[in-house]
Amino acid sequence: MAPIVRSFIRSIFSIGILRILLLVYFVSALSAQAQQVPIHASETRSPLAANPAIRAFFISDIHFDPFHDPGKSWQLDAAPVSQWESILDSPSTADQRKAFDSLQQRCGAKGVDTPPELLRSLVNAMRAQKTDAKFMVVSGDLVVHDFTCRYQKLFPQASAGAYQAFVVKTMSYVLGELRGAFPDIPIYAAMGNNDSGCGDYQLDPNSEFFASAGDIFALGLPAQEQRKASKEFAAEGNYSITMAAPMKNTRLIVLNDTFLSPKYRTCADKKDSTGADEEVAWLKNQLADARQSGQRVWVMGHIPPGIDPYSTAEKFRDVCGGEDAVKFMSSEKIADLLVEYAAVVKLAIFAHTHMDELRLLQPGANRTVGVAVKMVPSVSPVHGNNPSVTIATINPSSAVMQDYTVITASNLTGIDTKWATEYNYARAYHQTEFSSAALSALIAKFRSDNISVLPESASYLRNYFPGNRSAELSPFWMQYTCALNNYTDKGYAACVCRTGN
């Protein structure tokens, strides 16, 4: 309003009374119109704005358990996925609790994943938000942990083909439930390390599994994009599409980055770098083409690049004595590529840790550029965390995430569960967008807080584990903050080993 007012005052001395009256009317109209539009910390809704912010759902690590009632497993195995809902909704079998506890024990399960009741509660909670979401992203791990063990205990005589078919049906059911609840928006999904036709972290490129899964993951996309995505997916589970309107000129590159995990093996349980090498080459071509075409880029995978500070501390790695930190990926190639193309990569989405985290990929020599990384917390409560869904606020023209709000469940079961706001990014961290510059400033503030008492640090410690177990992170807070924007061993060690850390 200030420039308009100054112009008005100058006009008093330079124009006639009629023009003055017209200017008064114009200023008053603008003021009245502005007062009718609510202004939030997370977004600006000016009546003159051509591209108002939009909402989107971010979810990850659903880990749906079709074996939660083991007595129904034979029905599910025999039935097409179109009949799964009626089977799962039927009354529990008489010995459900005893049979499930036995299966958990026999497979050495460390917690309970997502039963049908929790998946249903999640879907209902997302509907209840009434956000008018324009799309949804699902960053991997659709199926339950220890899927192989559970299936083999219940179907000891089953063939490898039967196992693969059951995995595919499980993924199809989960994505089908989401699409059924939100039929009018595209759902972009990535594969996780558990989403395999032969075992956790095990995959074969160009296999029948990828051909079958590709049709499921591409379903619901616009026809032309669907054919393209399904064809690309058939090689290694990667695909690249132009995001649907209202997103503008934005390419989404979806990675099946299990090939980059140090734990990756072929279905024959052998080490092989072929899949990783091909994926890195494919990603580089996609990024180069996007830059050449003048597109903005989002990259989504499951396993994040960079340092795993929790495992590094747990394994007592002496990084100051020359030992390497534990890393999520077997090399830094993905991170290096994203940094190389930081000018076009507006957001990277990963998950895998089940925690609510942020990262910033920055080169060691140049801290003025970087890629903002959002690590999405899990739906699965397997670690005792409350299930959660993230609602993002996005500028569709710039492809920058402006804000997000995390909604969490009141319990871990989905039964009589209430979902409520856990926190809001803009209010908790006092940032106006989730960008490289904003994260750089936020991480610097974290790192200056040696005793974790600044409001931003206290918020992060509380929000890291949905449900608040901040005491588990606070003992190695400074080491953790060093991982937030140092993805190399050299950079991480230099940060951790400074005096005072």
TITORDREN-561601 format. One record per residue (C-alpha): residue in one letter; x, y, z. Coordinates in steps of 0.1 Angstrom, whole numbers. Layout:
N
guti r:a | X:X | Y:Y | Z:Z;
...
END
This chain:
501
guti r:m | X:0 | Y:0 | Z:0;
guti r:a | X:29 | Y:24 | Z:7;
guti r:p | X:38 | Y:32 | Z:-30;
guti r:i | X:1 | Y:38 | Z:-38;
guti r:v | X:-2 | Y:62 | Z:-9;
guti r:r | X:29 | Y:81 | Z:-19;
guti r:s | X:16 | Y:84 | Z:-55;
guti r:f | X:-17 | Y:96 | Z:-41;
guti r:i | X:0 | Y:124 | Z:-21;
guti r:r | X:20 | Y:136 | Z:-51;
guti r:s | X:-12 | Y:136 | Z:-71;
guti r:i | X:-27 | Y:163 | Z:-48;
guti r:f | X:-3 | Y:188 | Z:-62;
guti r:s | X:-4 | Y:178 | Z:-98;
guti r:i | X:-39 | Y:168 | Z:-108;
guti r:g | X:-74 | Y:181 | Z:-106;
guti r:i | X:-100 | Y:174 | Z:-80;
guti r:l | X:-118 | Y:148 | Z:-102;
guti r:r | X:-87 | Y:127 | Z:-105;
guti r:i | X:-81 | Y:130 | Z:-67;
guti r:l | X:-116 | Y:116 | Z:-61;
guti r:l | X:-110 | Y:87 | Z:-85;
guti r:l | X:-77 | Y:79 | Z:-67;
guti r:v | X:-94 | Y:79 | Z:-33;
guti r:y | X:-120 | Y:55 | Z:-46;
guti r:f | X:-93 | Y:32 | Z:-61;
guti r:v | X:-73 | Y:31 | Z:-28;
guti r:s | X:-104 | Y:24 | Z:-8;
guti r:a | X:-115 | Y:-4 | Z:-31;
guti r:l | X:-81 | Y:-20 | Z:-28;
guti r:s | X:-81 | Y:-18 | Z:9;
guti r:a | X:-116 | Y:-32 | Z:13;
guti r:q | X:-108 | Y:-61 | Z:-11;
guti r:a | X:-76 | Y:-69 | Z:8;
guti r:q | X:-94 | Y:-72 | Z:41;
guti r:q | X:-117 | Y:-99 | Z:27;
guti r:v | X:-87 | Y:-122 | Z:19;
guti r:p | X:-72 | Y:-140 | Z:48;
guti r:i | X:-34 | Y:-139 | Z:51;
guti r:h | X:-16 | Y:-169 | Z:66;
guti r:a | X:20 | Y:-173 | Z:76;
guti r:s | X:23 | Y:-202 | Z:52;
guti r:e | X:10 | Y:-186 | Z:21;
guti r:t | X:0 | Y:-153 | Z:4;
guti r:r | X:-34 | Y:-151 | Z:-12;
guti r:s | X:-34 | Y:-116 | Z:-28;
guti r:p | X:-64 | Y:-109 | Z:-50;
guti r:l | X:-39 | Y:-100 | Z:-77;
guti r:a | X:-19 | Y:-132 | Z:-74;
guti r:a | X:-20 | Y:-152 | Z:-107;
guti r:n | X:-9 | Y:-184 | Z:-91;
guti r:p | X:-23 | Y:-190 | Z:-56;
guti r:a | X:-6 | Y:-217 | Z:-35;
guti r:i | X:-19 | Y:-253 | Z:-37;
guti r:r | X:-20 | Y:-282 | Z:-13;
guti r:a | X:-6 | Y:-318 | Z:-17;
guti r:f | X:-4 | Y:-349 | Z:5;
guti r:f | X:30 | Y:-363 | Z:13;
guti r:i | X:30 | Y:-398 | Z:28;
guti r:s | X:55 | Y:-426 | Z:31;
guti r:d | X:65 | Y:-460 | Z:46;
guti r:i | X:29 | Y:-473 | Z:48;
guti r:h | X:42 | Y:-509 | Z:53;
guti r:f | X:7 | Y:-523 | Z:50;
guti r:d | X:4 | Y:-558 | Z:66;
guti r:p | X:-19 | Y:-582 | Z:47;
guti r:f | X:-9 | Y:-608 | Z:72;
guti r:h | X:-23 | Y:-590 | Z:103;
guti r:d | X:-50 | Y:-616 | Z:104;
guti r:p | X:-31 | Y:-647 | Z:93;
guti r:g | X:-63 | Y:-667 | Z:90;
guti r:k | X:-74 | Y:-645 | Z:61;
guti r:s | X:-41 | Y:-649 | Z:42;
guti r:w | X:-53 | Y:-679 | Z:22;
guti r:q | X:-84 | Y:-661 | Z:10;
guti r:l | X:-63 | Y:-631 | Z:0;
guti r:d | X:-38 | Y:-652 | Z:-19;
guti r:a | X:-66 | Y:-669 | Z:-39;
guti r:a | X:-87 | Y:-638 | Z:-46;
guti r:p | X:-81 | Y:-610 | Z:-71;
guti r:v | X:-72 | Y:-577 | Z:-55;
guti r:s | X:-107 | Y:-564 | Z:-63;
guti r:q | X:-120 | Y:-587 | Z:-35;
guti r:w | X:-94 | Y:-578 | Z:-9;
guti r:e | X:-114 | Y:-550 | Z:7;
guti r:s | X:-144 | Y:-573 | Z:15;
guti r:i | X:-121 | Y:-600 | Z:29;
guti r:l | X:-102 | Y:-576 | Z:51;
guti r:d | X:-134 | Y:-559 | Z:63;
guti r:s | X:-149 | Y:-592 | Z:73;
guti r:p | X:-149 | Y:-602 | Z:110;
guti r:s | X:-115 | Y:-613 | Z:124;
guti r:t | X:-108 | Y:-650 | Z:126;
guti r:a | X:-112 | Y:-666 | Z:160;
guti r:d | X:-75 | Y:-669 | Z:168;
guti r:q | X:-63 | Y:-637 | Z:151;
guti r:r | X:-44 | Y:-623 | Z:180;
guti r:k | X:-27 | Y:-656 | Z:189;
guti r:a | X:-18 | Y:-664 | Z:152;
guti r:f | X:-5 | Y:-628 | Z:146;
guti r:d | X:17 | Y:-628 | Z:178;
guti r:s | X:31 | Y:-662 | Z:168;
guti r:l | X:40 | Y:-649 | Z:133;
guti r:q | X:56 | Y:-618 | Z:148;
guti r:q | X:77 | Y:-640 | Z:170;
guti r:r | X:87 | Y:-665 | Z:143;
guti r:c | X:98 | Y:-636 | Z:120;
guti r:g | X:116 | Y:-616 | Z:147;
guti r:a | X:95 | Y:-586 | Z:142;
guti r:k | X:106 | Y:-555 | Z:161;
guti r:g | X:72 | Y:-538 | Z:160;
guti r:v | X:37 | Y:-537 | Z:145;
guti r:d | X:33 | Y:-522 | Z:110;
guti r:t | X:1 | Y:-509 | Z:94;
guti r:p | X:-30 | Y:-531 | Z:98;
guti r:p | X:-61 | Y:-526 | Z:76;
guti r:e | X:-78 | Y:-505 | Z:104;
guti r:l | X:-49 | Y:-480 | Z:104;
guti r:l | X:-48 | Y:-477 | Z:66;
guti r:r | X:-86 | Y:-471 | Z:66;
guti r:s | X:-81 | Y:-445 | Z:94;
guti r:l | X:-54 | Y:-427 | Z:74;
guti r:v | X:-76 | Y:-425 | Z:43;
guti r:n | X:-105 | Y:-411 | Z:64;
guti r:a | X:-82 | Y:-386 | Z:81;
guti r:m | X:-69 | Y:-373 | Z:48;
guti r:r | X:-105 | Y:-369 | Z:35;
guti r:a | X:-115 | Y:-351 | Z:66;
guti r:q | X:-88 | Y:-324 | Z:60;
guti r:k | X:-107 | Y:-311 | Z:31;
guti r:t | X:-76 | Y:-295 | Z:17;
guti r:d | X:-86 | Y:-296 | Z:-20;
guti r:a | X:-53 | Y:-313 | Z:-26;
guti r:k | X:-41 | Y:-313 | Z:-62;
guti r:f | X:-19 | Y:-344 | Z:-60;
guti r:m | X:-3 | Y:-369 | Z:-36;
guti r:v | X:32 | Y:-383 | Z:-34;
guti r:v | X:40 | Y:-416 | Z:-18;
guti r:s | X:78 | Y:-420 | Z:-12;
guti r:g | X:81 | Y:-458 | Z:-10;
guti r:d | X:77 | Y:-489 | Z:12;
guti r:l | X:41 | Y:-499 | Z:6;
guti r:v | X:44 | Y:-534 | Z:20;
guti r:v | X:50 | Y:-548 | Z:55;
guti r:h | X:85 | Y:-554 | Z:69;
guti r:d | X:96 | Y:-591 | Z:69;
guti r:f | X:72 | Y:-598 | Z:40;
guti r:t | X:93 | Y:-627 | Z:28;
guti r:c | X:94 | Y:-644 | Z:62;
guti r:r | X:56 | Y:-639 | Z:68;
guti r:y | X:47 | Y:-653 | Z:34;
guti r:q | X:70 | Y:-683 | Z:37;
guti r:k | X:58 | Y:-692 | Z:71;
guti r:l | X:22 | Y:-692 | Z:59;
guti r:f | X:28 | Y:-706 | Z:25;
guti r:p | X:58 | Y:-729 | Z:28;
guti r:q | X:52 | Y:-747 | Z:-5;
guti r:a | X:46 | Y:-716 | Z:-26;
guti r:s | X:66 | Y:-709 | Z:-57;
guti r:a | X:87 | Y:-677 | Z:-64;
guti r:g | X:60 | Y:-667 | Z:-89;
guti r:a | X:32 | Y:-670 | Z:-63;
guti r:y | X:52 | Y:-649 | Z:-38;
guti r:q | X:58 | Y:-622 | Z:-65;
guti r:a | X:21 | Y:-621 | Z:-74;
guti r:f | X:12 | Y:-616 | Z:-37;
guti r:v | X:36 | Y:-587 | Z:-34;
guti r:v | X:22 | Y:-571 | Z:-65;
guti r:k | X:-14 | Y:-575 | Z:-53;
guti r:t | X:-5 | Y:-560 | Z:-19;
guti r:m | X:10 | Y:-529 | Z:-36;
guti r:s | X:-20 | Y:-527 | Z:-59;
guti r:y | X:-44 | Y:-528 | Z:-30;
guti r:v | X:-26 | Y:-500 | Z:-11;
guti r:l | X:-24 | Y:-477 | Z:-41;
guti r:g | X:-60 | Y:-487 | Z:-50;
guti r:e | X:-72 | Y:-476 | Z:-16;
guti r:l | X:-56 | Y:-442 | Z:-20;
guti r:r | X:-68 | Y:-437 | Z:-55;
guti r:g | X:-103 | Y:-448 | Z:-45;
guti r:a | X:-104 | Y:-421 | Z:-18;
guti r:f | X:-90 | Y:-394 | Z:-41;
guti r:p | X:-100 | Y:-404 | Z:-76;
guti r:d | X:-96 | Y:-369 | Z:-91;
guti r:i | X:-59 | Y:-363 | Z:-83;
guti r:p | X:-27 | Y:-379 | Z:-96;
guti r:i | X:-9 | Y:-401 | Z:-71;
guti r:y | X:29 | Y:-403 | Z:-77;
guti r:a | X:45 | Y:-432 | Z:-60;
guti r:a | X:80 | Y:-445 | Z:-56;
guti r:m | X:92 | Y:-480 | Z:-47;
guti r:g | X:110 | Y:-487 | Z:-14;
guti r:n | X:134 | Y:-514 | Z:-4;
guti r:n | X:106 | Y:-536 | Z:10;
guti r:d | X:87 | Y:-533 | Z:-23;
guti r:s | X:104 | Y:-563 | Z:-40;
guti r:g | X:93 | Y:-594 | Z:-58;
guti r:c | X:120 | Y:-615 | Z:-43;
guti r:g | X:131 | Y:-601 | Z:-9;
guti r:d | X:140 | Y:-570 | Z:10;
guti r:y | X:167 | Y:-549 | Z:-8;
guti r:q | X:167 | Y:-575 | Z:-36;
guti r:l | X:158 | Y:-568 | Z:-72;
guti r:d | X:167 | Y:-578 | Z:-108;
guti r:p | X:166 | Y:-551 | Z:-135;
guti r:n | X:143 | Y:-557 | Z:-165;
guti r:s | X:124 | Y:-584 | Z:-147;
guti r:e | X:88 | Y:-595 | Z:-149;
guti r:f | X:83 | Y:-579 | Z:-115;
guti r:f | X:90 | Y:-544 | Z:-128;
guti r:a | X:68 | Y:-550 | Z:-158;
guti r:s | X:39 | Y:-560 | Z:-136;
guti r:a | X:45 | Y:-533 | Z:-110;
guti r:g | X:49 | Y:-506 | Z:-136;
guti r:d | X:13 | Y:-509 | Z:-147;
guti r:i | X:2 | Y:-504 | Z:-111;
guti r:f | X:24 | Y:-474 | Z:-103;
guti r:a | X:15 | Y:-457 | Z:-136;
guti r:l | X:-23 | Y:-462 | Z:-131;
guti r:g | X:-43 | Y:-431 | Z:-128;
guti r:l | X:-18 | Y:-408 | Z:-146;
guti r:p | X:-29 | Y:-390 | Z:-177;
guti r:a | X:-30 | Y:-415 | Z:-206;
guti r:q | X:1 | Y:-403 | Z:-224;
guti r:e | X:21 | Y:-400 | Z:-192;
guti r:q | X:8 | Y:-434 | Z:-181;
guti r:r | X:22 | Y:-452 | Z:-211;
guti r:k | X:55 | Y:-434 | Z:-208;
guti r:a | X:58 | Y:-441 | Z:-171;
guti r:s | X:49 | Y:-477 | Z:-174;
guti r:k | X:75 | Y:-483 | Z:-201;
guti r:e | X:103 | Y:-466 | Z:-182;
guti r:f | X:93 | Y:-483 | Z:-149;
guti r:a | X:97 | Y:-518 | Z:-166;
guti r:a | X:135 | Y:-514 | Z:-166;
guti r:e | X:143 | Y:-506 | Z:-130;
guti r:g | X:113 | Y:-489 | Z:-114;
guti r:n | X:122 | Y:-454 | Z:-124;
guti r:y | X:100 | Y:-430 | Z:-143;
guti r:s | X:99 | Y:-393 | Z:-152;
guti r:i | X:67 | Y:-373 | Z:-160;
guti r:t | X:55 | Y:-337 | Z:-163;
guti r:m | X:34 | Y:-330 | Z:-132;
guti r:a | X:-3 | Y:-323 | Z:-139;
guti r:a | X:-18 | Y:-288 | Z:-137;
guti r:p | X:-19 | Y:-266 | Z:-117;
guti r:m | X:19 | Y:-274 | Z:-114;
guti r:k | X:36 | Y:-255 | Z:-142;
guti r:n | X:64 | Y:-268 | Z:-163;
guti r:t | X:76 | Y:-291 | Z:-135;
guti r:r | X:92 | Y:-325 | Z:-141;
guti r:l | X:89 | Y:-352 | Z:-114;
guti r:i | X:118 | Y:-377 | Z:-115;
guti r:v | X:109 | Y:-408 | Z:-95;
guti r:l | X:138 | Y:-431 | Z:-85;
guti r:n | X:138 | Y:-467 | Z:-73;
guti r:d | X:171 | Y:-461 | Z:-54;
guti r:t | X:173 | Y:-495 | Z:-37;
guti r:f | X:199 | Y:-502 | Z:-63;
guti r:l | X:221 | Y:-476 | Z:-46;
guti r:s | X:218 | Y:-491 | Z:-11;
guti r:p | X:248 | Y:-508 | Z:4;
guti r:k | X:224 | Y:-537 | Z:12;
guti r:y | X:213 | Y:-542 | Z:-24;
guti r:r | X:216 | Y:-577 | Z:-38;
guti r:t | X:202 | Y:-594 | Z:-69;
guti r:c | X:174 | Y:-619 | Z:-65;
guti r:a | X:202 | Y:-646 | Z:-66;
guti r:d | X:217 | Y:-628 | Z:-35;
guti r:k | X:247 | Y:-614 | Z:-54;
guti r:k | X:263 | Y:-580 | Z:-54;
guti r:d | X:259 | Y:-562 | Z:-88;
guti r:s | X:265 | Y:-525 | Z:-96;
guti r:t | X:248 | Y:-527 | Z:-130;
guti r:g | X:214 | Y:-514 | Z:-117;
guti r:a | X:230 | Y:-486 | Z:-98;
guti r:d | X:252 | Y:-475 | Z:-127;
guti r:e | X:223 | Y:-475 | Z:-151;
guti r:e | X:201 | Y:-455 | Z:-127;
guti r:v | X:227 | Y:-428 | Z:-122;
guti r:a | X:232 | Y:-425 | Z:-160;
guti r:w | X:194 | Y:-423 | Z:-164;
guti r:l | X:190 | Y:-396 | Z:-138;
guti r:k | X:218 | Y:-375 | Z:-153;
guti r:n | X:201 | Y:-377 | Z:-187;
guti r:q | X:167 | Y:-367 | Z:-171;
guti r:l | X:182 | Y:-337 | Z:-153;
guti r:a | X:202 | Y:-326 | Z:-184;
guti r:d | X:170 | Y:-328 | Z:-205;
guti r:a | X:150 | Y:-309 | Z:-180;
guti r:r | X:175 | Y:-281 | Z:-178;
guti r:q | X:177 | Y:-279 | Z:-216;
guti r:s | X:139 | Y:-278 | Z:-218;
guti r:g | X:137 | Y:-250 | Z:-192;
guti r:q | X:118 | Y:-272 | Z:-167;
guti r:r | X:118 | Y:-271 | Z:-129;
guti r:v | X:124 | Y:-305 | Z:-113;
guti r:w | X:113 | Y:-325 | Z:-83;
guti r:v | X:131 | Y:-357 | Z:-75;
guti r:m | X:115 | Y:-384 | Z:-54;
guti r:g | X:130 | Y:-416 | Z:-41;
guti r:h | X:129 | Y:-437 | Z:-9;
guti r:i | X:164 | Y:-441 | Z:5;
guti r:p | X:180 | Y:-406 | Z:10;
guti r:p | X:215 | Y:-396 | Z:0;
guti r:g | X:239 | Y:-386 | Z:27;
guti r:i | X:250 | Y:-396 | Z:62;
guti r:d | X:230 | Y:-418 | Z:86;
guti r:p | X:240 | Y:-401 | Z:119;
guti r:y | X:219 | Y:-424 | Z:141;
guti r:s | X:237 | Y:-456 | Z:127;
guti r:t | X:270 | Y:-438 | Z:128;
guti r:a | X:266 | Y:-431 | Z:165;
guti r:e | X:250 | Y:-465 | Z:172;
guti r:k | X:280 | Y:-483 | Z:156;
guti r:f | X:305 | Y:-460 | Z:175;
guti r:r | X:322 | Y:-449 | Z:142;
guti r:d | X:352 | Y:-428 | Z:151;
guti r:v | X:349 | Y:-403 | Z:123;
guti r:c | X:374 | Y:-380 | Z:140;
guti r:g | X:399 | Y:-409 | Z:140;
guti r:g | X:395 | Y:-415 | Z:102;
guti r:e | X:366 | Y:-440 | Z:102;
guti r:d | X:339 | Y:-434 | Z:76;
guti r:a | X:304 | Y:-425 | Z:88;
guti r:v | X:275 | Y:-448 | Z:79;
guti r:k | X:258 | Y:-437 | Z:47;
guti r:f | X:224 | Y:-444 | Z:33;
guti r:m | X:237 | Y:-450 | Z:-2;
guti r:s | X:267 | Y:-469 | Z:-15;
guti r:s | X:281 | Y:-438 | Z:-32;
guti r:e | X:276 | Y:-400 | Z:-34;
guti r:k | X:267 | Y:-400 | Z:-71;
guti r:i | X:230 | Y:-392 | Z:-66;
guti r:a | X:238 | Y:-364 | Z:-42;
guti r:d | X:265 | Y:-351 | Z:-65;
guti r:l | X:241 | Y:-350 | Z:-94;
guti r:l | X:214 | Y:-332 | Z:-75;
guti r:v | X:239 | Y:-306 | Z:-64;
guti r:e | X:252 | Y:-302 | Z:-100;
guti r:y | X:217 | Y:-294 | Z:-111;
guti r:a | X:207 | Y:-274 | Z:-80;
guti r:a | X:196 | Y:-245 | Z:-102;
guti r:v | X:166 | Y:-266 | Z:-116;
guti r:v | X:160 | Y:-291 | Z:-87;
guti r:k | X:135 | Y:-273 | Z:-65;
guti r:l | X:127 | Y:-301 | Z:-41;
guti r:a | X:139 | Y:-336 | Z:-33;
guti r:i | X:116 | Y:-360 | Z:-14;
guti r:f | X:129 | Y:-391 | Z:4;
guti r:a | X:119 | Y:-411 | Z:35;
guti r:h | X:132 | Y:-445 | Z:48;
guti r:t | X:141 | Y:-434 | Z:84;
guti r:h | X:104 | Y:-432 | Z:94;
guti r:m | X:113 | Y:-399 | Z:111;
guti r:d | X:103 | Y:-363 | Z:103;
guti r:e | X:136 | Y:-348 | Z:89;
guti r:l | X:150 | Y:-322 | Z:66;
guti r:r | X:183 | Y:-321 | Z:48;
guti r:l | X:202 | Y:-297 | Z:25;
guti r:l | X:225 | Y:-311 | Z:-2;
guti r:q | X:254 | Y:-286 | Z:-6;
guti r:p | X:288 | Y:-289 | Z:-21;
guti r:g | X:317 | Y:-285 | Z:3;
guti r:a | X:334 | Y:-258 | Z:-17;
guti r:n | X:303 | Y:-237 | Z:-24;
guti r:r | X:277 | Y:-231 | Z:2;
guti r:t | X:257 | Y:-207 | Z:-18;
guti r:v | X:238 | Y:-233 | Z:-37;
guti r:g | X:219 | Y:-264 | Z:-26;
guti r:v | X:189 | Y:-287 | Z:-29;
guti r:a | X:162 | Y:-287 | Z:-2;
guti r:v | X:154 | Y:-323 | Z:9;
guti r:k | X:122 | Y:-333 | Z:28;
guti r:m | X:123 | Y:-367 | Z:45;
guti r:v | X:87 | Y:-377 | Z:50;
guti r:p | X:77 | Y:-394 | Z:83;
guti r:s | X:61 | Y:-428 | Z:82;
guti r:v | X:25 | Y:-440 | Z:84;
guti r:s | X:37 | Y:-472 | Z:99;
guti r:p | X:41 | Y:-471 | Z:137;
guti r:v | X:66 | Y:-499 | Z:137;
guti r:h | X:91 | Y:-479 | Z:158;
guti r:g | X:65 | Y:-467 | Z:183;
guti r:n | X:60 | Y:-434 | Z:164;
guti r:n | X:26 | Y:-420 | Z:158;
guti r:p | X:14 | Y:-425 | Z:122;
guti r:s | X:14 | Y:-392 | Z:102;
guti r:v | X:6 | Y:-375 | Z:70;
guti r:t | X:21 | Y:-343 | Z:57;
guti r:i | X:1 | Y:-316 | Z:40;
guti r:a | X:23 | Y:-294 | Z:18;
guti r:t | X:17 | Y:-259 | Z:5;
guti r:i | X:33 | Y:-253 | Z:-28;
guti r:n | X:37 | Y:-225 | Z:-53;
guti r:p | X:28 | Y:-241 | Z:-86;
guti r:s | X:47 | Y:-217 | Z:-107;
guti r:s | X:80 | Y:-218 | Z:-89;
guti r:a | X:76 | Y:-254 | Z:-77;
guti r:v | X:89 | Y:-243 | Z:-43;
guti r:m | X:73 | Y:-258 | Z:-12;
guti r:q | X:63 | Y:-228 | Z:9;
guti r:d | X:51 | Y:-246 | Z:40;
guti r:y | X:38 | Y:-279 | Z:54;
guti r:t | X:17 | Y:-292 | Z:83;
guti r:v | X:21 | Y:-326 | Z:99;
guti r:i | X:-10 | Y:-344 | Z:110;
guti r:t | X:-6 | Y:-373 | Z:135;
guti r:a | X:-27 | Y:-401 | Z:149;
guti r:s | X:-36 | Y:-403 | Z:185;
guti r:n | X:-28 | Y:-441 | Z:187;
guti r:l | X:-9 | Y:-467 | Z:167;
guti r:t | X:-38 | Y:-490 | Z:158;
guti r:g | X:-63 | Y:-471 | Z:137;
guti r:i | X:-91 | Y:-481 | Z:161;
guti r:d | X:-110 | Y:-451 | Z:176;
guti r:t | X:-81 | Y:-429 | Z:163;
guti r:k | X:-82 | Y:-391 | Z:163;
guti r:w | X:-59 | Y:-372 | Z:139;
guti r:a | X:-47 | Y:-337 | Z:148;
guti r:t | X:-21 | Y:-312 | Z:139;
guti r:e | X:13 | Y:-320 | Z:153;
guti r:y | X:30 | Y:-288 | Z:141;
guti r:n | X:34 | Y:-264 | Z:112;
guti r:y | X:68 | Y:-257 | Z:96;
guti r:a | X:64 | Y:-219 | Z:92;
guti r:r | X:53 | Y:-214 | Z:128;
guti r:a | X:78 | Y:-239 | Z:143;
guti r:y | X:109 | Y:-227 | Z:124;
guti r:h | X:100 | Y:-191 | Z:114;
guti r:q | X:107 | Y:-196 | Z:77;
guti r:t | X:86 | Y:-185 | Z:48;
guti r:e | X:95 | Y:-213 | Z:25;
guti r:f | X:112 | Y:-247 | Z:23;
guti r:s | X:141 | Y:-237 | Z:1;
guti r:s | X:179 | Y:-240 | Z:0;
guti r:a | X:183 | Y:-205 | Z:15;
guti r:a | X:158 | Y:-211 | Z:42;
guti r:l | X:172 | Y:-244 | Z:52;
guti r:s | X:207 | Y:-230 | Z:52;
guti r:a | X:197 | Y:-203 | Z:77;
guti r:l | X:178 | Y:-228 | Z:98;
guti r:i | X:206 | Y:-254 | Z:100;
guti r:a | X:231 | Y:-226 | Z:109;
guti r:k | X:208 | Y:-217 | Z:138;
guti r:f | X:206 | Y:-254 | Z:149;
guti r:r | X:243 | Y:-257 | Z:148;
guti r:s | X:248 | Y:-226 | Z:169;
guti r:d | X:227 | Y:-241 | Z:197;
guti r:n | X:251 | Y:-263 | Z:216;
guti r:i | X:226 | Y:-270 | Z:244;
guti r:s | X:194 | Y:-273 | Z:223;
guti r:v | X:174 | Y:-245 | Z:239;
guti r:l | X:166 | Y:-223 | Z:209;
guti r:p | X:129 | Y:-225 | Z:199;
guti r:e | X:138 | Y:-239 | Z:165;
guti r:s | X:160 | Y:-266 | Z:179;
guti r:a | X:135 | Y:-275 | Z:206;
guti r:s | X:108 | Y:-278 | Z:179;
guti r:y | X:130 | Y:-300 | Z:157;
guti r:l | X:139 | Y:-323 | Z:186;
guti r:r | X:102 | Y:-326 | Z:195;
guti r:n | X:90 | Y:-331 | Z:159;
guti r:y | X:117 | Y:-354 | Z:147;
guti r:f | X:99 | Y:-384 | Z:162;
guti r:p | X:61 | Y:-380 | Z:156;
guti r:g | X:48 | Y:-384 | Z:191;
guti r:n | X:78 | Y:-367 | Z:207;
guti r:r | X:107 | Y:-388 | Z:220;
guti r:s | X:132 | Y:-359 | Z:218;
guti r:a | X:154 | Y:-374 | Z:246;
guti r:e | X:166 | Y:-400 | Z:221;
guti r:l | X:181 | Y:-374 | Z:197;
guti r:s | X:193 | Y:-347 | Z:221;
guti r:p | X:225 | Y:-366 | Z:233;
guti r:f | X:240 | Y:-364 | Z:199;
guti r:w | X:223 | Y:-332 | Z:187;
guti r:m | X:255 | Y:-315 | Z:174;
guti r:q | X:266 | Y:-347 | Z:155;
guti r:y | X:231 | Y:-349 | Z:140;
guti r:t | X:231 | Y:-313 | Z:128;
guti r:c | X:264 | Y:-319 | Z:110;
guti r:a | X:246 | Y:-345 | Z:89;
guti r:l | X:219 | Y:-321 | Z:78;
guti r:n | X:240 | Y:-303 | Z:52;
guti r:n | X:272 | Y:-325 | Z:49;
guti r:y | X:267 | Y:-355 | Z:28;
guti r:t | X:303 | Y:-365 | Z:24;
guti r:d | X:326 | Y:-382 | Z:49;
guti r:k | X:351 | Y:-353 | Z:47;
guti r:g | X:325 | Y:-327 | Z:52;
guti r:y | X:307 | Y:-345 | Z:80;
guti r:a | X:340 | Y:-353 | Z:99;
guti r:a | X:352 | Y:-317 | Z:95;
guti r:c | X:319 | Y:-305 | Z:111;
guti r:v | X:318 | Y:-331 | Z:139;
guti r:c | X:354 | Y:-328 | Z:149;
guti r:r | X:355 | Y:-291 | Z:154;
guti r:t | X:362 | Y:-280 | Z:190;
guti r:g | X:330 | Y:-281 | Z:210;
guti r:n | X:312 | Y:-307 | Z:189;
END
